[in-house]
Amino acid sequence: MKIRIITVEREYGSGGAAIAERLAKRLGWQLWDRDLTSEIAREAKVTREAVHRCDERVDPLISRLFSVYARGSYERTLPVTETRHFNTDAMVAMLHKVIEQVASKGECVIVGRGSPYILRNRPDAFHVFIYAPDDEKLRRLKNIGQSEKESLQLIQDVDRERASFIRHYFHKEWPHRPLYNLMINSKFGDDYVVDTILRNIAALESLRESQGAKAS
């Protein structure tokens, strides 16, 4: 069976989103990252901001509003009526529906959002986890204008939230290594990572073809 879906899970700062975008362009496939947030918002009939605030997070909205108040986060401006009706539980329920719909069309690269767990039983999906050492993450984050202090804090906080999200909603530790077809270090460069992913997919498809021929 041909691979029609690639999921890309990533550590914060590893460049996973940029690599997923490059991979999608190389294949001519649809990238589902920010557009996935928009699609969930459309299905749930809420704003993108409402989905974004729940994205890969498990902590309640009110706690987060207090924690980000001093930083002046846009979340302070969300309508109160909306916060009462859309939370992470509601987002995750919608997430399953939207990711399965996206996957059913095939030829797509999906970034995070629990997609490897939601699509774990699909034989046409290939699951990738991208990681990097802290010095590489800092280099990448500095290149997009973040300070070293801010970057170090976010590296810890964002991945901790992602781990909590996966533990709470999918009952697995993050990353759950048996789930992935490939785990790769991004310090060797984005093109190297994309090439390695494509080589591994080609090898898997070739193996399946040879196994199918033997079975017949």
C-alpha positions as semicolon CSV with decimal commas, in nm:
position;residue;x (nm);y (nm);z (nm)
1;M;0,000;0,000;0,000
2;K;0,123;0,346;-0,094
3;I;0,178;0,609;0,173
4;R;-0,081;0,884;0,129
5;I;-0,050;1,064;0,464
6;I;0,253;1,186;0,659
7;T;0,218;1,309;1,016
8;V;0,495;1,524;1,161
9;E;0,526;1,549;1,538
10;R;0,801;1,773;1,670
11;E;0,981;1,919;1,967
12;Y;0,943;2,294;2,001
13;G;1,225;2,472;1,821
14;S;1,330;2,169;1,618
15;G;1,202;2,321;1,295
16;G;0,938;2,053;1,250
17;A;0,675;2,287;1,106
18;A;0,916;2,430;0,847
19;I;1,033;2,080;0,756
20;A;0,673;1,964;0,715
21;E;0,609;2,260;0,484
22;R;0,915;2,177;0,277
23;L;0,812;1,811;0,263
24;A;0,462;1,899;0,143
25;K;0,602;2,127;-0,128
26;R;0,845;1,856;-0,243
27;L;0,559;1,608;-0,279
28;G;0,300;1,855;-0,407
29;W;0,072;1,757;-0,120
30;Q;-0,157;1,961;0,104
31;L;0,000;2,090;0,425
32;W;-0,227;2,087;0,728
33;D;-0,083;2,304;1,003
34;R;-0,234;2,651;1,045
35;D;-0,508;2,551;0,800
36;L;-0,600;2,268;1,036
37;T;-0,671;2,525;1,306
38;S;-0,891;2,715;1,060
39;E;-1,076;2,398;0,960
40;I;-1,148;2,306;1,323
41;A;-1,271;2,660;1,387
42;R;-1,499;2,642;1,083
43;E;-1,646;2,307;1,188
44;A;-1,692;2,420;1,550
45;K;-1,820;2,765;1,447
46;V;-1,570;2,950;1,666
47;T;-1,275;3,180;1,593
48;R;-0,926;3,061;1,505
49;E;-0,806;3,219;1,828
50;A;-1,043;3,001;2,030
51;V;-0,895;2,689;1,871
52;H;-0,539;2,816;1,895
53;R;-0,560;2,874;2,269
54;C;-0,654;2,504;2,316
55;D;-0,409;2,374;2,057
56;E;-0,199;2,093;2,210
57;R;-0,272;2,223;2,561
58;V;-0,464;2,061;2,843
59;D;-0,478;2,328;3,113
60;P;-0,810;2,509;3,172
61;L;-0,865;2,843;3,002
62;I;-0,911;3,047;3,319
63;S;-0,578;2,931;3,462
64;R;-0,407;3,019;3,136
65;L;-0,569;3,362;3,123
66;F;-0,418;3,445;3,461
67;S;-0,079;3,301;3,370
68;V;-0,050;3,504;3,049
69;Y;-0,206;3,826;3,178
70;A;0,127;3,992;3,253
71;R;0,252;3,916;2,903
72;G;-0,047;4,087;2,742
73;S;-0,153;3,781;2,544
74;Y;-0,427;3,817;2,285
75;E;-0,618;3,558;2,489
76;R;-0,723;3,837;2,725
77;T;-0,944;3,975;2,449
78;L;-1,143;3,659;2,378
79;P;-1,519;3,696;2,430
80;V;-1,635;3,542;2,758
81;T;-1,931;3,375;2,592
82;E;-1,701;3,191;2,357
83;T;-1,476;3,064;2,635
84;R;-1,774;2,900;2,805
85;H;-1,866;2,692;2,503
86;F;-1,532;2,592;2,350
87;N;-1,251;2,440;2,554
88;T;-0,981;2,181;2,498
89;D;-1,222;1,890;2,547
90;A;-1,448;2,027;2,274
91;M;-1,148;2,098;2,052
92;V;-1,015;1,743;2,081
93;A;-1,353;1,593;1,992
94;M;-1,361;1,810;1,681
95;L;-0,994;1,734;1,613
96;H;-1,063;1,364;1,565
97;K;-1,335;1,438;1,312
98;V;-1,134;1,693;1,113
99;I;-0,809;1,492;1,102
100;E;-0,993;1,180;0,987
101;Q;-1,167;1,385;0,715
102;V;-0,837;1,533;0,601
103;A;-0,668;1,192;0,601
104;S;-0,949;1,035;0,398
105;K;-0,858;1,265;0,107
106;G;-0,494;1,154;0,117
107;E;-0,180;1,327;-0,017
108;C;-0,136;1,542;0,291
109;V;0,121;1,630;0,555
110;I;-0,032;1,689;0,900
111;V;0,158;1,871;1,175
112;G;0,104;1,764;1,537
113;R;-0,238;1,792;1,704
114;G;-0,226;1,427;1,809
115;S;-0,249;1,318;1,444
116;P;-0,009;1,020;1,484
117;Y;-0,234;0,885;1,759
118;I;-0,561;0,954;1,576
119;L;-0,432;0,791;1,255
120;R;-0,223;0,516;1,417
121;N;-0,428;0,235;1,259
122;R;-0,410;0,364;0,902
123;P;-0,161;0,159;0,694
124;D;-0,132;0,446;0,443
125;A;0,005;0,684;0,708
126;F;0,374;0,738;0,784
127;H;0,455;0,895;1,121
128;V;0,763;1,109;1,182
129;F;0,900;1,263;1,503
130;I;1,151;1,548;1,470
131;Y;1,379;1,641;1,759
132;A;1,695;1,846;1,810
133;P;1,954;1,928;2,078
134;D;1,898;2,251;2,270
135;D;2,177;2,439;2,091
136;E;2,012;2,368;1,757
137;K;1,672;2,475;1,890
138;L;1,822;2,799;2,023
139;R;1,988;2,868;1,688
140;R;1,661;2,821;1,502
141;L;1,460;3,030;1,748
142;K;1,714;3,313;1,746
143;N;1,689;3,317;1,368
144;I;1,320;3,404;1,398
145;G;1,390;3,683;1,647
146;Q;1,338;3,521;1,986
147;S;1,576;3,600;2,272
148;E;1,778;3,323;2,433
149;K;1,596;3,364;2,765
150;E;1,253;3,347;2,601
151;S;1,359;3,055;2,383
152;L;1,487;2,847;2,675
153;Q;1,163;2,902;2,864
154;L;0,944;2,816;2,565
155;I;1,146;2,503;2,485
156;Q;1,052;2,372;2,829
157;D;0,697;2,507;2,852
158;V;0,564;2,417;2,508
159;D;0,690;2,059;2,508
160;R;0,562;2,012;2,863
161;E;0,217;2,124;2,745
162;R;0,235;1,890;2,446
163;A;0,333;1,598;2,671
164;S;0,043;1,675;2,907
165;F;-0,196;1,701;2,612
166;I;-0,095;1,359;2,477
167;R;-0,097;1,199;2,822
168;H;-0,443;1,333;2,904
169;Y;-0,621;1,274;2,574
170;F;-0,436;0,976;2,426
171;H;-0,306;0,806;2,744
172;K;0,051;0,780;2,617
173;E;0,380;0,936;2,711
174;W;0,518;1,186;2,460
175;P;0,687;1,095;2,240
176;H;0,547;0,742;2,226
177;R;0,835;0,583;2,032
178;P;0,660;0,265;1,910
179;L;0,414;0,485;1,722
180;Y;0,663;0,642;1,481
181;N;0,805;0,505;1,159
182;L;1,096;0,746;1,189
183;M;1,251;0,969;1,456
184;I;1,512;1,209;1,323
185;N;1,745;1,483;1,448
186;S;1,697;1,810;1,258
187;K;2,047;1,943;1,334
188;F;2,170;1,797;1,004
189;G;1,950;2,037;0,807
190;D;1,598;2,055;0,668
191;D;1,683;1,913;0,325
192;Y;1,860;1,617;0,486
193;V;1,553;1,548;0,702
194;V;1,314;1,569;0,406
195;D;1,536;1,342;0,194
196;T;1,560;1,091;0,479
197;I;1,183;1,084;0,527
198;L;1,125;1,024;0,155
199;R;1,391;0,751;0,140
200;N;1,231;0,572;0,434
201;I;0,886;0,595;0,278
202;A;1,020;0,454;-0,050
203;A;1,191;0,171;0,138
204;L;0,872;0,087;0,327
205;E;0,663;0,084;0,010
206;S;0,921;-0,136;-0,163
207;L;0,921;-0,378;0,130
208;R;0,544;-0,401;0,123
209;E;0,546;-0,467;-0,251
210;S;0,798;-0,748;-0,215
211;Q;0,606;-0,900;0,075
212;G;0,286;-0,879;-0,127
213;A;0,450;-1,049;-0,425
214;K;0,575;-1,334;-0,202
215;A;0,232;-1,377;-0,047
216;S;0,069;-1,407;-0,387
